[in-house]
């Protein structure tokens, strides 16, 4: 089943790692202790509202890499082209 386009699809383990990292950031950098529910809400907000921006950026980056590779292959194919005496 395909996830909604605006929601990131993380495994349970990935979610736990992200939630742990968010909790540590909030505590260490912002001196704010949030409980499990608040951190989970923050994670869901970020996933639903910002995740699509990172996802789309990743797609654009992948598209650029693929485009460069295709250009390289097309140039290599062009270099293999031979001329015929009839082309003159």
PDB file of N, CA, C and O in Angstrom:
ATOM      1  N   UNK A   1       0.834  -1.179   0.000  1.00  0.00           N
ATOM      2  CA  UNK A   1       0.000   0.000   0.000  1.00  0.00           C
ATOM      3  C   UNK A   1       0.881   1.246   0.000  1.00  0.00           C
ATOM      4  O   UNK A   1       1.813   1.355   0.797  1.00  0.00           O
ATOM      5  N   UNK A   2       0.590   2.158  -0.875  1.00  0.00           N
ATOM      6  CA  UNK A   2       1.384   3.374  -1.037  1.00  0.00           C
ATOM      7  C   UNK A   2       0.983   4.402   0.023  1.00  0.00           C
ATOM      8  O   UNK A   2      -0.206   4.643   0.232  1.00  0.00           O
ATOM      9  N   UNK A   3       1.988   5.019   0.705  1.00  0.00           N
ATOM     10  CA  UNK A   3       1.643   6.037   1.699  1.00  0.00           C
ATOM     11  C   UNK A   3       1.112   7.293   1.023  1.00  0.00           C
ATOM     12  O   UNK A   3       1.394   7.544  -0.149  1.00  0.00           O
ATOM     13  N   UNK A   4       0.340   8.080   1.770  1.00  0.00           N
ATOM     14  CA  UNK A   4      -0.115   9.358   1.249  1.00  0.00           C
ATOM     15  C   UNK A   4       1.101  10.174   0.855  1.00  0.00           C
ATOM     16  O   UNK A   4       2.153  10.071   1.485  1.00  0.00           O
ATOM     17  N   UNK A   5       0.962  10.982  -0.183  1.00  0.00           N
ATOM     18  CA  UNK A   5       2.112  11.738  -0.685  1.00  0.00           C
ATOM     19  C   UNK A   5       2.678  12.711   0.338  1.00  0.00           C
ATOM     20  O   UNK A   5       3.847  13.086   0.244  1.00  0.00           O
ATOM     21  N   UNK A   6       1.884  13.124   1.305  1.00  0.00           N
ATOM     22  CA  UNK A   6       2.368  14.100   2.279  1.00  0.00           C
ATOM     23  C   UNK A   6       2.785  13.473   3.601  1.00  0.00           C
ATOM     24  O   UNK A   6       2.997  14.181   4.585  1.00  0.00           O
ATOM     25  N   UNK A   7       2.902  12.166   3.629  1.00  0.00           N
ATOM     26  CA  UNK A   7       3.272  11.491   4.870  1.00  0.00           C
ATOM     27  C   UNK A   7       4.439  10.551   4.591  1.00  0.00           C
ATOM     28  O   UNK A   7       4.388   9.730   3.675  1.00  0.00           O
ATOM     29  N   UNK A   8       5.485  10.683   5.392  1.00  0.00           N
ATOM     30  CA  UNK A   8       6.654   9.832   5.234  1.00  0.00           C
ATOM     31  C   UNK A   8       6.346   8.463   5.817  1.00  0.00           C
ATOM     32  O   UNK A   8       5.634   8.350   6.815  1.00  0.00           O
ATOM     33  N   UNK A   9       6.876   7.440   5.201  1.00  0.00           N
ATOM     34  CA  UNK A   9       6.631   6.066   5.629  1.00  0.00           C
ATOM     35  C   UNK A   9       7.898   5.519   6.277  1.00  0.00           C
ATOM     36  O   UNK A   9       8.798   5.034   5.591  1.00  0.00           O
ATOM     37  N   UNK A  10       7.961   5.601   7.608  1.00  0.00           N
ATOM     38  CA  UNK A  10       9.114   5.111   8.357  1.00  0.00           C
ATOM     39  C   UNK A  10       8.751   3.823   9.075  1.00  0.00           C
ATOM     40  O   UNK A  10       7.612   3.637   9.505  1.00  0.00           O
ATOM     41  N   UNK A  11       9.726   2.941   9.200  1.00  0.00           N
ATOM     42  CA  UNK A  11       9.518   1.731   9.999  1.00  0.00           C
ATOM     43  C   UNK A  11       9.415   2.136  11.468  1.00  0.00           C
ATOM     44  O   UNK A  11       9.769   3.254  11.843  1.00  0.00           O
ATOM     45  N   UNK A  12       8.928   1.216  12.286  1.00  0.00           N
ATOM     46  CA  UNK A  12       8.816   1.482  13.724  1.00  0.00           C
ATOM     47  C   UNK A  12      10.183   1.816  14.314  1.00  0.00           C
ATOM     48  O   UNK A  12      10.305   2.725  15.135  1.00  0.00           O
ATOM     49  N   UNK A  13      11.211   1.077  13.893  1.00  0.00           N
ATOM     50  CA  UNK A  13      12.561   1.317  14.397  1.00  0.00           C
ATOM     51  C   UNK A  13      13.057   2.709  14.005  1.00  0.00           C
ATOM     52  O   UNK A  13      13.668   3.408  14.814  1.00  0.00           O
ATOM     53  N   UNK A  14      12.791   3.106  12.763  1.00  0.00           N
ATOM     54  CA  UNK A  14      13.199   4.434  12.308  1.00  0.00           C
ATOM     55  C   UNK A  14      12.473   5.523  13.096  1.00  0.00           C
ATOM     56  O   UNK A  14      13.073   6.523  13.491  1.00  0.00           O
ATOM     57  N   UNK A  15      11.180   5.316  13.317  1.00  0.00           N
ATOM     58  CA  UNK A  15      10.412   6.286  14.097  1.00  0.00           C
ATOM     59  C   UNK A  15      10.997   6.441  15.496  1.00  0.00           C
ATOM     60  O   UNK A  15      11.130   7.556  16.001  1.00  0.00           O
ATOM     61  N   UNK A  16      11.341   5.327  16.112  1.00  0.00           N
ATOM     62  CA  UNK A  16      11.902   5.379  17.465  1.00  0.00           C
ATOM     63  C   UNK A  16      13.232   6.135  17.484  1.00  0.00           C
ATOM     64  O   UNK A  16      13.488   6.914  18.402  1.00  0.00           O
ATOM     65  N   UNK A  17      14.072   5.912  16.481  1.00  0.00           N
ATOM     66  CA  UNK A  17      15.351   6.629  16.399  1.00  0.00           C
ATOM     67  C   UNK A  17      15.141   8.134  16.214  1.00  0.00           C
ATOM     68  O   UNK A  17      15.824   8.948  16.837  1.00  0.00           O
ATOM     69  N   UNK A  18      14.197   8.486  15.357  1.00  0.00           N
ATOM     70  CA  UNK A  18      13.916   9.902  15.104  1.00  0.00           C
ATOM     71  C   UNK A  18      13.350  10.562  16.353  1.00  0.00           C
ATOM     72  O   UNK A  18      13.758  11.665  16.718  1.00  0.00           O
ATOM     73  N   UNK A  19      12.413   9.889  17.005  1.00  0.00           N
ATOM     74  CA  UNK A  19      11.807  10.428  18.225  1.00  0.00           C
ATOM     75  C   UNK A  19      12.866  10.611  19.309  1.00  0.00           C
ATOM     76  O   UNK A  19      12.866  11.615  20.020  1.00  0.00           O
ATOM     77  N   UNK A  20      13.763   9.642  19.432  1.00  0.00           N
ATOM     78  CA  UNK A  20      14.852   9.748  20.418  1.00  0.00           C
ATOM     79  C   UNK A  20      15.745  10.946  20.097  1.00  0.00           C
ATOM     80  O   UNK A  20      16.116  11.704  20.993  1.00  0.00           O
ATOM     81  N   UNK A  21      16.088  11.115  18.820  1.00  0.00           N
ATOM     82  CA  UNK A  21      16.936  12.238  18.411  1.00  0.00           C
ATOM     83  C   UNK A  21      16.240  13.575  18.666  1.00  0.00           C
ATOM     84  O   UNK A  21      16.876  14.530  19.113  1.00  0.00           O
ATOM     85  N   UNK A  22      14.945  13.646  18.387  1.00  0.00           N
ATOM     86  CA  UNK A  22      14.195  14.872  18.652  1.00  0.00           C
ATOM     87  C   UNK A  22      14.170  15.197  20.143  1.00  0.00           C
ATOM     88  O   UNK A  22      14.362  16.344  20.545  1.00  0.00           O
ATOM     89  N   UNK A  23      13.933  14.178  20.946  1.00  0.00           N
ATOM     90  CA  UNK A  23      13.892  14.381  22.400  1.00  0.00           C
ATOM     91  C   UNK A  23      15.245  14.902  22.899  1.00  0.00           C
ATOM     92  O   UNK A  23      15.297  15.839  23.696  1.00  0.00           O
ATOM     93  N   UNK A  24      16.341  14.290  22.426  1.00  0.00           N
ATOM     94  CA  UNK A  24      17.676  14.727  22.835  1.00  0.00           C
ATOM     95  C   UNK A  24      17.961  16.154  22.376  1.00  0.00           C
ATOM     96  O   UNK A  24      18.543  16.944  23.119  1.00  0.00           O
ATOM     97  N   UNK A  25      17.551  16.480  21.157  1.00  0.00           N
ATOM     98  CA  UNK A  25      17.748  17.842  20.658  1.00  0.00           C
ATOM     99  C   UNK A  25      16.984  18.849  21.503  1.00  0.00           C
ATOM    100  O   UNK A  25      17.533  19.874  21.906  1.00  0.00           O
ATOM    101  N   UNK A  26      15.723  18.557  21.768  1.00  0.00           N
ATOM    102  CA  UNK A  26      14.901  19.472  22.560  1.00  0.00           C
ATOM    103  C   UNK A  26      15.503  19.683  23.948  1.00  0.00           C
ATOM    104  O   UNK A  26      15.513  20.801  24.463  1.00  0.00           O
ATOM    105  N   UNK A  27      16.000  18.612  24.544  1.00  0.00           N
ATOM    106  CA  UNK A  27      16.582  18.703  25.887  1.00  0.00           C
ATOM    107  C   UNK A  27      17.924  19.423  25.863  1.00  0.00           C
ATOM    108  O   UNK A  27      18.146  20.352  26.639  1.00  0.00           O
ATOM    109  N   UNK A  28      18.816  18.999  24.980  1.00  0.00           N
ATOM    110  CA  UNK A  28      20.186  19.526  24.965  1.00  0.00           C
ATOM    111  C   UNK A  28      20.283  20.943  24.404  1.00  0.00           C
ATOM    112  O   UNK A  28      20.988  21.785  24.959  1.00  0.00           O
ATOM    113  N   UNK A  29      19.583  21.202  23.315  1.00  0.00           N
ATOM    114  CA  UNK A  29      19.735  22.480  22.622  1.00  0.00           C
ATOM    115  C   UNK A  29      18.723  23.534  23.064  1.00  0.00           C
ATOM    116  O   UNK A  29      19.029  24.726  23.087  1.00  0.00           O
ATOM    117  N   UNK A  30      17.523  23.092  23.413  1.00  0.00           N
ATOM    118  CA  UNK A  30      16.469  24.051  23.747  1.00  0.00           C
ATOM    119  C   UNK A  30      16.075  24.021  25.219  1.00  0.00           C
ATOM    120  O   UNK A  30      15.183  24.750  25.652  1.00  0.00           O
ATOM    121  N   UNK A  31      16.754  23.169  25.977  1.00  0.00           N
ATOM    122  CA  UNK A  31      16.485  23.040  27.415  1.00  0.00           C
ATOM    123  C   UNK A  31      14.991  22.843  27.690  1.00  0.00           C
ATOM    124  O   UNK A  31      14.422  23.440  28.603  1.00  0.00           O
ATOM    125  N   UNK A  32      14.375  21.982  26.867  1.00  0.00           N
ATOM    126  CA  UNK A  32      12.950  21.698  26.980  1.00  0.00           C
ATOM    127  C   UNK A  32      12.753  20.197  27.071  1.00  0.00           C
ATOM    128  O   UNK A  32      13.156  19.451  26.179  1.00  0.00           O
ATOM    129  N   UNK A  33      12.137  19.766  28.142  1.00  0.00           N
ATOM    130  CA  UNK A  33      11.842  18.343  28.309  1.00  0.00           C
ATOM    131  C   UNK A  33      10.407  18.078  27.877  1.00  0.00           C
ATOM    132  O   UNK A  33       9.460  18.586  28.478  1.00  0.00           O
ATOM    133  N   UNK A  34      10.259  17.284  26.840  1.00  0.00           N
ATOM    134  CA  UNK A  34       8.930  16.916  26.359  1.00  0.00           C
ATOM    135  C   UNK A  34       8.683  15.448  26.647  1.00  0.00           C
ATOM    136  O   UNK A  34       9.601  14.629  26.600  1.00  0.00           O
ATOM    137  N   UNK A  35       7.443  15.125  26.945  1.00  0.00           N
ATOM    138  CA  UNK A  35       7.060  13.745  27.186  1.00  0.00           C
ATOM    139  C   UNK A  35       6.889  12.980  25.887  1.00  0.00           C
ATOM    140  O   UNK A  35       6.999  13.537  24.794  1.00  0.00           O
ATOM    141  N   UNK A  36       6.620  11.705  26.029  1.00  0.00           N
ATOM    142  CA  UNK A  36       6.471  10.815  24.873  1.00  0.00           C
ATOM    143  C   UNK A  36       5.409  11.318  23.896  1.00  0.00           C
ATOM    144  O   UNK A  36       5.641  11.330  22.687  1.00  0.00           O
ATOM    145  N   UNK A  37       4.253  11.729  24.402  1.00  0.00           N
ATOM    146  CA  UNK A  37       3.169  12.173  23.524  1.00  0.00           C
ATOM    147  C   UNK A  37       3.538  13.457  22.784  1.00  0.00           C
ATOM    148  O   UNK A  37       3.250  13.594  21.595  1.00  0.00           O
ATOM    149  N   UNK A  38       4.166  14.385  23.475  1.00  0.00           N
ATOM    150  CA  UNK A  38       4.550  15.648  22.838  1.00  0.00           C
ATOM    151  C   UNK A  38       5.618  15.436  21.771  1.00  0.00           C
ATOM    152  O   UNK A  38       5.551  16.027  20.693  1.00  0.00           O
ATOM    153  N   UNK A  39       6.588  14.603  22.066  1.00  0.00           N
ATOM    154  CA  UNK A  39       7.638  14.312  21.082  1.00  0.00           C
ATOM    155  C   UNK A  39       7.046  13.593  19.876  1.00  0.00           C
ATOM    156  O   UNK A  39       7.413  13.882  18.737  1.00  0.00           O
ATOM    157  N   UNK A  40       6.131  12.657  20.124  1.00  0.00           N
ATOM    158  CA  UNK A  40       5.478  11.943  19.023  1.00  0.00           C
ATOM    159  C   UNK A  40       4.666  12.908  18.174  1.00  0.00           C
ATOM    160  O   UNK A  40       4.677  12.811  16.947  1.00  0.00           O
ATOM    161  N   UNK A  41       3.962  13.837  18.811  1.00  0.00           N
ATOM    162  CA  UNK A  41       3.213  14.852  18.060  1.00  0.00           C
ATOM    163  C   UNK A  41       4.147  15.716  17.216  1.00  0.00           C
ATOM    164  O   UNK A  41       3.834  16.034  16.068  1.00  0.00           O
ATOM    165  N   UNK A  42       5.286  16.092  17.780  1.00  0.00           N
ATOM    166  CA  UNK A  42       6.268  16.883  17.035  1.00  0.00           C
ATOM    167  C   UNK A  42       6.781  16.100  15.829  1.00  0.00           C
ATOM    168  O   UNK A  42       6.887  16.642  14.729  1.00  0.00           O
ATOM    169  N   UNK A  43       7.098  14.830  16.040  1.00  0.00           N
ATOM    170  CA  UNK A  43       7.551  13.970  14.945  1.00  0.00           C
ATOM    171  C   UNK A  43       6.493  13.894  13.844  1.00  0.00           C
ATOM    172  O   UNK A  43       6.817  14.024  12.663  1.00  0.00           O
ATOM    173  N   UNK A  44       5.239  13.685  14.223  1.00  0.00           N
ATOM    174  CA  UNK A  44       4.164  13.581  13.231  1.00  0.00           C
ATOM    175  C   UNK A  44       3.975  14.895  12.481  1.00  0.00           C
ATOM    176  O   UNK A  44       3.739  14.895  11.273  1.00  0.00           O
ATOM    177  N   UNK A  45       4.079  16.015  13.194  1.00  0.00           N
ATOM    178  CA  UNK A  45       3.966  17.321  12.540  1.00  0.00           C
ATOM    179  C   UNK A  45       5.067  17.498  11.496  1.00  0.00           C
ATOM    180  O   UNK A  45       4.802  17.893  10.361  1.00  0.00           O
ATOM    181  N   UNK A  46       6.287  17.204  11.890  1.00  0.00           N
ATOM    182  CA  UNK A  46       7.419  17.344  10.969  1.00  0.00           C
ATOM    183  C   UNK A  46       7.246  16.413   9.773  1.00  0.00           C
ATOM    184  O   UNK A  46       7.457  16.823   8.632  1.00  0.00           O
ATOM    185  N   UNK A  47       6.867  15.172  10.027  1.00  0.00           N
ATOM    186  CA  UNK A  47       6.694  14.194   8.941  1.00  0.00           C
ATOM    187  C   UNK A  47       5.616  14.627   7.965  1.00  0.00           C
ATOM    188  O   UNK A  47       5.806  14.559   6.750  1.00  0.00           O
ATOM    189  N   UNK A  48       4.484  15.073   8.493  1.00  0.00           N
ATOM    190  CA  UNK A  48       3.345  15.421   7.641  1.00  0.00           C
ATOM    191  C   UNK A  48       3.526  16.749   6.913  1.00  0.00           C
ATOM    192  O   UNK A  48       3.069  16.901   5.780  1.00  0.00           O
ATOM    193  N   UNK A  49       4.183  17.701   7.548  1.00  0.00           N
ATOM    194  CA  UNK A  49       4.257  19.044   6.977  1.00  0.00           C
ATOM    195  C   UNK A  49       5.574  19.372   6.298  1.00  0.00           C
ATOM    196  O   UNK A  49       5.600  20.156   5.350  1.00  0.00           O
ATOM    197  N   UNK A  50       6.651  18.794   6.759  1.00  0.00           N
ATOM    198  CA  UNK A  50       7.955  19.109   6.191  1.00  0.00           C
ATOM    199  C   UNK A  50       8.556  17.950   5.411  1.00  0.00           C
ATOM    200  O   UNK A  50       9.390  18.157   4.529  1.00  0.00           O
ATOM    201  N   UNK A  51       8.142  16.751   5.728  1.00  0.00           N
ATOM    202  CA  UNK A  51       8.708  15.566   5.087  1.00  0.00           C
ATOM    203  C   UNK A  51       8.625  15.597   3.577  1.00  0.00           C
ATOM    204  O   UNK A  51       9.562  15.188   2.892  1.00  0.00           O
ATOM    205  N   UNK A  52       7.512  16.079   3.053  1.00  0.00           N
ATOM    206  CA  UNK A  52       7.326  16.114   1.603  1.00  0.00           C
ATOM    207  C   UNK A  52       8.352  17.034   0.935  1.00  0.00           C
ATOM    208  O   UNK A  52       8.761  16.792  -0.201  1.00  0.00           O
ATOM    209  N   UNK A  53       8.764  18.084   1.640  1.00  0.00           N
ATOM    210  CA  UNK A  53       9.773  18.986   1.075  1.00  0.00           C
ATOM    211  C   UNK A  53      11.111  18.275   0.916  1.00  0.00           C
ATOM    212  O   UNK A  53      11.779  18.416  -0.109  1.00  0.00           O
ATOM    213  N   UNK A  54      11.499  17.512   1.934  1.00  0.00           N
ATOM    214  CA  UNK A  54      12.747  16.747   1.857  1.00  0.00           C
ATOM    215  C   UNK A  54      12.640  15.640   0.809  1.00  0.00           C
ATOM    216  O   UNK A  54      13.593  15.370   0.078  1.00  0.00           O
ATOM    217  N   UNK A  55      11.488  15.012   0.747  1.00  0.00           N
ATOM    218  CA  UNK A  55      11.253  13.947  -0.231  1.00  0.00           C
ATOM    219  C   UNK A  55      11.405  14.489  -1.654  1.00  0.00           C
ATOM    220  O   UNK A  55      12.106  13.906  -2.481  1.00  0.00           O
ATOM    221  N   UNK A  56      10.741  15.606  -1.923  1.00  0.00           N
ATOM    222  CA  UNK A  56      10.811  16.195  -3.263  1.00  0.00           C
ATOM    223  C   UNK A  56      12.222  16.652  -3.607  1.00  0.00           C
ATOM    224  O   UNK A  56      12.655  16.518  -4.751  1.00  0.00           O
ATOM    225  N   UNK A  57      12.941  17.188  -2.626  1.00  0.00           N
ATOM    226  CA  UNK A  57      14.333  17.586  -2.860  1.00  0.00           C
ATOM    227  C   UNK A  57      15.177  16.370  -3.224  1.00  0.00           C
ATOM    228  O   UNK A  57      16.023  16.441  -4.116  1.00  0.00           O
ATOM    229  N   UNK A  58      14.950  15.267  -2.540  1.00  0.00           N
ATOM    230  CA  UNK A  58      15.657  14.028  -2.859  1.00  0.00           C
ATOM    231  C   UNK A  58      15.360  13.554  -4.272  1.00  0.00           C
ATOM    232  O   UNK A  58      16.255  13.093  -4.981  1.00  0.00           O
ATOM    233  N   UNK A  59      14.098  13.668  -4.681  1.00  0.00           N
ATOM    234  CA  UNK A  59      13.734  13.285  -6.048  1.00  0.00           C
ATOM    235  C   UNK A  59      14.435  14.168  -7.077  1.00  0.00           C
ATOM    236  O   UNK A  59      14.936  13.674  -8.086  1.00  0.00           O
ATOM    237  N   UNK A  60      14.468  15.467  -6.820  1.00  0.00           N
ATOM    238  CA  UNK A  60      15.149  16.382  -7.744  1.00  0.00           C
ATOM    239  C   UNK A  60      16.638  16.081  -7.833  1.00  0.00           C
ATOM    240  O   UNK A  60      17.220  16.114  -8.918  1.00  0.00           O
ATOM    241  N   UNK A  61      17.253  15.788  -6.696  1.00  0.00           N
ATOM    242  CA  UNK A  61      18.675  15.436  -6.693  1.00  0.00           C
ATOM    243  C   UNK A  61      18.919  14.152  -7.483  1.00  0.00           C
ATOM    244  O   UNK A  61      19.869  14.071  -8.261  1.00  0.00           O
ATOM    245  N   UNK A  62      18.069  13.156  -7.284  1.00  0.00           N
ATOM    246  CA  UNK A  62      18.206  11.890  -8.012  1.00  0.00           C
ATOM    247  C   UNK A  62      18.001  12.108  -9.509  1.00  0.00           C
ATOM    248  O   UNK A  62      18.706  11.522 -10.331  1.00  0.00           O
ATOM    249  N   UNK A  63      17.038  12.949  -9.853  1.00  0.00           N
ATOM    250  CA  UNK A  63      16.770  13.251 -11.259  1.00  0.00           C
ATOM    251  C   UNK A  63      17.981  13.929 -11.905  1.00  0.00           C
ATOM    252  O   UNK A  63      18.320  13.624 -13.049  1.00  0.00           O
ATOM    253  N   UNK A  64      18.627  14.830 -11.194  1.00  0.00           N
ATOM    254  CA  UNK A  64      19.811  15.519 -11.726  1.00  0.00           C
ATOM    255  C   UNK A  64      20.954  14.536 -11.954  1.00  0.00           C
ATOM    256  O   UNK A  64      21.633  14.599 -12.979  1.00  0.00           O
ATOM    257  N   UNK A  65      21.170  13.633 -11.007  1.00  0.00           N
ATOM    258  CA  UNK A  65      22.229  12.625 -11.153  1.00  0.00           C
ATOM    259  C   UNK A  65      21.940  11.743 -12.361  1.00  0.00           C
ATOM    260  O   UNK A  65      22.826  11.485 -13.177  1.00  0.00           O
ATOM    261  N   UNK A  66      20.704  11.285 -12.470  1.00  0.00           N
ATOM    262  CA  UNK A  66      20.324  10.416 -13.582  1.00  0.00           C
ATOM    263  C   UNK A  66      20.468  11.142 -14.917  1.00  0.00           C
ATOM    264  O   UNK A  66      20.932  10.556 -15.895  1.00  0.00           O
ATOM    265  N   UNK A  67      20.077  12.399 -14.963  1.00  0.00           N
ATOM    266  CA  UNK A  67      20.195  13.182 -16.188  1.00  0.00           C
ATOM    267  C   UNK A  67      21.656  13.310 -16.621  1.00  0.00           C
ATOM    268  O   UNK A  67      21.970  13.187 -17.805  1.00  0.00           O
ATOM    269  N   UNK A  68      22.545  13.556 -15.658  1.00  0.00           N
ATOM    270  CA  UNK A  68      23.978  13.636 -15.981  1.00  0.00           C
ATOM    271  C   UNK A  68      24.506  12.313 -16.506  1.00  0.00           C
ATOM    272  O   UNK A  68      25.297  12.284 -17.448  1.00  0.00           O
ATOM    273  N   UNK A  69      24.074  11.230 -15.904  1.00  0.00           N
ATOM    274  CA  UNK A  69      24.521   9.904 -16.362  1.00  0.00           C
ATOM    275  C   UNK A  69      24.011   9.617 -17.774  1.00  0.00           C
ATOM    276  O   UNK A  69      24.742   9.079 -18.605  1.00  0.00           O
ATOM    277  N   UNK A  70      22.767   9.976 -18.038  1.00  0.00           N
ATOM    278  CA  UNK A  70      22.198   9.755 -19.373  1.00  0.00           C
ATOM    279  C   UNK A  70      22.970  10.577 -20.403  1.00  0.00           C
ATOM    280  O   UNK A  70      23.259  10.090 -21.496  1.00  0.00           O
ATOM    281  N   UNK A  71      23.306  11.826 -20.056  1.00  0.00           N
ATOM    282  CA  UNK A  71      24.099  12.659 -20.969  1.00  0.00           C
ATOM    283  C   UNK A  71      25.440  11.999 -21.281  1.00  0.00           C
ATOM    284  O   UNK A  71      25.887  12.007 -22.428  1.00  0.00           O
ATOM    285  N   UNK A  72      26.079  11.431 -20.265  1.00  0.00           N
ATOM    286  CA  UNK A  72      27.366  10.759 -20.453  1.00  0.00           C
ATOM    287  C   UNK A  72      27.217   9.558 -21.383  1.00  0.00           C
ATOM    288  O   UNK A  72      28.052   9.345 -22.263  1.00  0.00           O
ATOM    289  N   UNK A  73      26.171   8.786 -21.193  1.00  0.00           N
ATOM    290  CA  UNK A  73      25.927   7.612 -22.044  1.00  0.00           C
ATOM    291  C   UNK A  73      25.640   8.055 -23.479  1.00  0.00           C
ATOM    292  O   UNK A  73      26.140   7.446 -24.425  1.00  0.00           O
ATOM    293  N   UNK A  74      24.845   9.100 -23.645  1.00  0.00           N
ATOM    294  CA  UNK A  74      24.525   9.582 -24.992  1.00  0.00           C
ATOM    295  C   UNK A  74      25.787  10.067 -25.715  1.00  0.00           C
ATOM    296  O   UNK A  74      25.948   9.834 -26.913  1.00  0.00           O
ATOM    297  N   UNK A  75      26.677  10.739 -24.984  1.00  0.00           N
ATOM    298  CA  UNK A  75      27.938  11.182 -25.583  1.00  0.00           C
ATOM    299  C   UNK A  75      28.791   9.987 -25.997  1.00  0.00           C
ATOM    300  O   UNK A  75      29.400   9.999 -27.067  1.00  0.00           O
ATOM    301  N   UNK A  76      28.836   8.961 -25.160  1.00  0.00           N
ATOM    302  CA  UNK A  76      29.618   7.761 -25.478  1.00  0.00           C
ATOM    303  C   UNK A  76      29.053   7.066 -26.709  1.00  0.00           C
ATOM    304  O   UNK A  76      29.808   6.574 -27.547  1.00  0.00           O
ATOM    305  N   UNK A  77      27.746   7.025 -26.820  1.00  0.00           N
ATOM    306  CA  UNK A  77      27.117   6.407 -27.996  1.00  0.00           C
ATOM    307  C   UNK A  77      27.441   7.223 -29.244  1.00  0.00           C
ATOM    308  O   UNK A  77      27.739   6.654 -30.293  1.00  0.00           O
ATOM    309  N   UNK A  78      27.386   8.537 -29.141  1.00  0.00           N
ATOM    310  CA  UNK A  78      27.701   9.398 -30.291  1.00  0.00           C
ATOM    311  C   UNK A  78      29.136   9.200 -30.762  1.00  0.00           C
ATOM    312  O   UNK A  78      29.414   9.243 -31.960  1.00  0.00           O
ATOM    313  N   UNK A  79      30.048   8.982 -29.811  1.00  0.00           N
ATOM    314  CA  UNK A  79      31.448   8.758 -30.173  1.00  0.00           C
ATOM    315  C   UNK A  79      31.636   7.448 -30.935  1.00  0.00           C
ATOM    316  O   UNK A  79      32.609   7.310 -31.677  1.00  0.00           O
ATOM    317  N   UNK A  80      30.748   6.504 -30.773  1.00  0.00           N
ATOM    318  CA  UNK A  80      30.834   5.224 -31.477  1.00  0.00           C
ATOM    319  C   UNK A  80      30.326   5.312 -32.914  1.00  0.00           C
ATOM    320  O   UNK A  80      30.571   4.421 -33.727  1.00  0.00           O
ATOM    321  N   UNK A  81      29.626   6.381 -33.207  1.00  0.00           N
ATOM    322  CA  UNK A  81      29.044   6.541 -34.533  1.00  0.00           C
ATOM    323  C   UNK A  81      30.145   6.595 -35.589  1.00  0.00           C
ATOM    324  O   UNK A  81      31.173   7.245 -35.402  1.00  0.00           O
ATOM    325  N   UNK A  82      29.913   5.908 -36.688  1.00  0.00           N
ATOM    326  CA  UNK A  82      30.882   5.852 -37.783  1.00  0.00           C
ATOM    327  C   UNK A  82      30.287   6.513 -39.011  1.00  0.00           C
ATOM    328  O   UNK A  82      29.069   6.571 -39.183  1.00  0.00           O
ATOM    329  N   UNK A  83      31.160   7.001 -39.845  1.00  0.00           N
ATOM    330  CA  UNK A  83      30.689   7.610 -41.084  1.00  0.00           C
ATOM    331  C   UNK A  83      30.813   6.602 -42.216  1.00  0.00           C
ATOM    332  O   UNK A  83      31.672   5.720 -42.210  1.00  0.00           O
ATOM    333  N   UNK A  84      29.968   6.759 -43.138  1.00  0.00           N
ATOM    334  CA  UNK A  84      29.962   5.895 -44.315  1.00  0.00           C
ATOM    335  C   UNK A  84      30.483   6.704 -45.500  1.00  0.00           C
ATOM    336  O   UNK A  84      30.305   7.921 -45.551  1.00  0.00           O
ATOM    337  N   UNK A  85      31.121   6.034 -46.443  1.00  0.00           N
ATOM    338  CA  UNK A  85      31.553   6.763 -47.646  1.00  0.00           C
ATOM    339  C   UNK A  85      30.364   7.424 -48.350  1.00  0.00           C
ATOM    340  O   UNK A  85      30.536   8.400 -49.079  1.00  0.00           O
ATOM    341  N   UNK A  86      29.180   6.901 -48.134  1.00  0.00           N
ATOM    342  CA  UNK A  86      27.995   7.472 -48.775  1.00  0.00           C
ATOM    343  C   UNK A  86      27.532   8.759 -48.092  1.00  0.00           C
ATOM    344  O   UNK A  86      26.733   9.503 -48.661  1.00  0.00           O
ATOM    345  N   UNK A  87      28.025   9.032 -46.875  1.00  0.00           N
ATOM    346  CA  UNK A  87      27.624  10.235 -46.136  1.00  0.00           C
ATOM    347  C   UNK A  87      28.265  11.498 -46.703  1.00  0.00           C
ATOM    348  O   UNK A  87      27.849  12.601 -46.348  1.00  0.00           O
ATOM    349  N   UNK A  88      29.250  11.370 -47.560  1.00  0.00           N
ATOM    350  CA  UNK A  88      29.979  12.540 -48.072  1.00  0.00           C
ATOM    351  C   UNK A  88      29.229  13.245 -49.122  1.00  0.00           C
ATOM    352  O   UNK A  88      29.706  14.248 -49.653  1.00  0.00           O
TER     353      UNK A  88
END
